[in-house]
Amino acid sequence: MDYQDQIKIIHEARDEKVQQQEREKFVKESAPNPSNTELISAHENKMADMRPRHREEEHGYGDCNVG
């Protein structure tokens, strides 16, 4: 893996974190609805669990602990 690949992975991790923060902000600003909040939280947890596997499949390596 070269320097450009490492930079790309760092940017992807940063973008994922920013998107998650924006989603969390949106959820907090929305009218509280416990069932929606639970669904969103469950979905975010599932997505977080899938990210390392996606990186491994996409880039050919395991969890790089970037984000």
Secondary structure, DSSP 8 states (H G I E B T S, - for coil): --HHHHHHHHHHHHHHHHHHHHHHHHHHHS---HHHHHHHHHHHHHHHHHHHHHHHHHHSS------
